[in-house]
Amino acid sequence: MLLLALDTATPAVTVALHDGTSVIASSSQVDARRHGELLLPAVDRVLAEAGLKLDAVTGIVVGVGPGPYTGLRVGLMTADTFGLVLGVPVHGLCTLDGLAYAADGTGVDGPFVVATDARRKEVYWALYDDPRTRASEPAVDRPADIAGTVAGLPAVGAGALLYPDTFPDARAPEHVSAGALASLAAEKLAAGEELEAPRPLYLRRPDAQVPKNYKVVTPK
């Protein structure tokens, strides 16, 4: 097994290679505006670090969000393209699940919440019983609107750090890592579990909208 994992659902552009036992190479950069510029060089970098070629990859793992429309599509389209060219399966994983999995061993053991920045003064979030078990569907809300639901729970993710009034017990990790996604995927595949389809989890409409009542201009 050689999994190539990537995620662009958050400001982190993150890529990793996993050989079925452990992460053998990884790269992460935080830049919310340069997903398209940074992703492919990061893939080249991890392959070079591992001393491998792209055709050695046997499967692709991609974070499906939730996340903003533009950044999320960069990772998903790249994963689909690699899968098509290489003729290998493409597996989707919830980005929040990757963050939860990475929280294992950091002191977050019991129920907790994962929250990422959804912009517009909102967070993408979900509840977890433990680092491997999600207890609620991913959602997008204003922090104040979920304060009662998450009260008293530790929280991980950049969204938690942004809103300390709602998430007073915010902890690492701040951003998702492709290494955590790859490790979670390898664990699930080894157990015979079926992973998600690589389809985007947007939860809301894109920021860019077609103007209403726009004037159509046609040549005479």
DAPEBEL-V909277 format. One record per residue. SS is DSSP state (helix for helix, strand for strand, loop for the rest). NEAR is the number of other ideal C-beta (glycine too) atoms within 10 Angstrom. D_FIRST is the distance of its C-alpha to the first C-alpha in Angstrom with 2 decimals. Layout:
((SS | NEAR | D_FIRST) (SS | NEAR | D_FIRST))
This chain:
((loop | 13 | 0.00) (loop | 15 | 3.79) (strand | 25 | 6.36) (strand | 30 | 9.91) (strand | 32 | 12.42) (strand | 27 | 16.15) (strand | 35 | 19.41) (loop | 33 | 22.99) (loop | 30 | 24.78) (loop | 31 | 26.76) (loop | 21 | 28.41) (strand | 25 | 25.22) (strand | 27 | 23.11) (strand | 31 | 19.82) (strand | 31 | 16.46) (strand | 26 | 13.48) (strand | 25 | 10.10) (strand | 26 | 7.79) (loop | 17 | 5.39) (loop | 15 | 5.30) (loop | 10 | 8.77) (loop | 11 | 10.67) (strand | 20 | 11.61) (strand | 18 | 12.01) (strand | 19 | 14.29) (strand | 21 | 16.33) (strand | 22 | 19.53) (strand | 17 | 22.06) (strand | 18 | 25.52) (strand | 14 | 28.07) (loop | 11 | 30.18) (loop | 15 | 31.03) (loop | 10 | 32.55) (loop | 14 | 30.12) (helix | 25 | 26.79) (helix | 16 | 27.06) (helix | 12 | 28.00) (helix | 22 | 25.48) (helix | 24 | 22.15) (helix | 13 | 21.40) (helix | 12 | 22.66) (helix | 20 | 20.38) (helix | 19 | 17.32) (helix | 13 | 18.84) (helix | 16 | 19.50) (helix | 23 | 16.07) (helix | 18 | 14.69) (helix | 11 | 17.79) (helix | 13 | 17.44) (helix | 17 | 14.04) (loop | 9 | 15.55) (loop | 17 | 13.09) (loop | 9 | 14.02) (helix | 12 | 13.15) (helix | 10 | 12.33) (helix | 14 | 9.18) (loop | 19 | 7.68) (loop | 14 | 5.96) (strand | 23 | 7.63) (strand | 24 | 10.63) (strand | 29 | 12.18) (strand | 32 | 15.93) (strand | 33 | 18.84) (loop | 27 | 21.43) (strand | 28 | 24.30) (loop | 25 | 27.05) (loop | 29 | 28.23) (loop | 23 | 30.82) (helix | 14 | 30.74) (helix | 15 | 30.41) (helix | 23 | 27.78) (helix | 25 | 25.55) (helix | 19 | 25.73) (helix | 20 | 24.57) (helix | 29 | 21.06) (helix | 24 | 20.91) (helix | 16 | 22.28) (helix | 21 | 19.98) (helix | 25 | 16.87) (helix | 15 | 18.50) (helix | 12 | 19.38) (helix | 19 | 15.98) (helix | 19 | 14.67) (helix | 11 | 17.76) (helix | 10 | 17.70) (helix | 17 | 14.15) (loop | 7 | 14.36) (loop | 17 | 11.26) (strand | 14 | 11.79) (strand | 20 | 13.33) (strand | 24 | 13.53) (strand | 22 | 16.63) (strand | 24 | 17.54) (loop | 24 | 21.07) (helix | 31 | 21.68) (helix | 32 | 24.05) (helix | 26 | 21.45) (helix | 30 | 19.46) (helix | 30 | 22.77) (helix | 29 | 23.56) (helix | 24 | 20.34) (helix | 24 | 21.08) (loop | 24 | 24.56) (loop | 15 | 23.44) (loop | 8 | 25.18) (loop | 13 | 27.70) (loop | 9 | 30.41) (loop | 24 | 29.67) (loop | 12 | 29.23) (loop | 9 | 31.53) (loop | 15 | 32.21) (strand | 22 | 31.74) (strand | 28 | 31.46) (strand | 31 | 29.17) (strand | 28 | 31.10) (strand | 29 | 30.34) (strand | 23 | 33.00) (strand | 23 | 33.88) (strand | 11 | 36.87) (loop | 11 | 40.26) (loop | 11 | 40.79) (strand | 20 | 38.15) (strand | 30 | 34.83) (strand | 29 | 31.75) (strand | 27 | 31.28) (strand | 21 | 30.12) (strand | 21 | 30.91) (strand | 25 | 28.51) (strand | 13 | 29.31) (strand | 16 | 26.68) (loop | 22 | 23.62) (loop | 13 | 21.49) (strand | 11 | 24.32) (strand | 17 | 26.01) (loop | 12 | 29.62) (loop | 12 | 30.80) (loop | 10 | 29.85) (loop | 20 | 29.41) (strand | 18 | 32.85) (strand | 16 | 34.85) (strand | 17 | 38.19) (loop | 14 | 40.73) (helix | 21 | 40.27) (helix | 11 | 43.85) (helix | 12 | 43.26) (helix | 20 | 40.57) (helix | 14 | 42.21) (helix | 8 | 43.42) (helix | 14 | 40.05) (helix | 21 | 38.21) (loop | 10 | 41.19) (loop | 7 | 40.52) (loop | 17 | 36.71) (strand | 21 | 34.62) (strand | 24 | 32.81) (strand | 28 | 29.93) (loop | 31 | 29.36) (helix | 20 | 31.58) (helix | 26 | 33.59) (helix | 28 | 34.77) (helix | 16 | 35.94) (helix | 17 | 37.95) (loop | 21 | 39.99) (loop | 12 | 41.07) (loop | 8 | 43.85) (loop | 25 | 41.41) (loop | 26 | 38.63) (loop | 13 | 40.62) (loop | 15 | 37.83) (strand | 20 | 35.18) (strand | 17 | 32.38) (loop | 14 | 29.26) (loop | 20 | 26.77) (loop | 19 | 28.59) (loop | 22 | 25.80) (loop | 32 | 22.31) (loop | 23 | 19.41) (helix | 31 | 16.13) (helix | 25 | 14.70) (helix | 27 | 16.12) (helix | 31 | 14.89) (helix | 31 | 11.22) (helix | 23 | 11.86) (helix | 24 | 13.79) (helix | 26 | 11.37) (helix | 21 | 8.61) (helix | 14 | 11.73) (helix | 17 | 13.02) (helix | 18 | 10.19) (helix | 11 | 10.11) (loop | 7 | 13.86) (loop | 6 | 13.90) (loop | 9 | 15.45) (loop | 8 | 15.89) (loop | 17 | 15.61) (strand | 13 | 18.43) (loop | 9 | 19.16) (loop | 21 | 19.00) (loop | 12 | 22.77) (loop | 19 | 24.91) (strand | 19 | 26.67) (loop | 18 | 29.89) (loop | 16 | 32.38) (loop | 13 | 35.28) (loop | 8 | 36.62) (loop | 11 | 35.90) (loop | 10 | 38.46) (loop | 7 | 39.53) (loop | 7 | 41.90) (loop | 5 | 44.09) (loop | 6 | 47.66) (loop | 5 | 49.96) (loop | 4 | 53.14) (loop | 7 | 52.17) (loop | 5 | 54.61) (loop | 4 | 53.53) (loop | 5 | 55.10) (loop | 4 | 55.53) (loop | 3 | 57.40) (loop | 2 | 60.90))
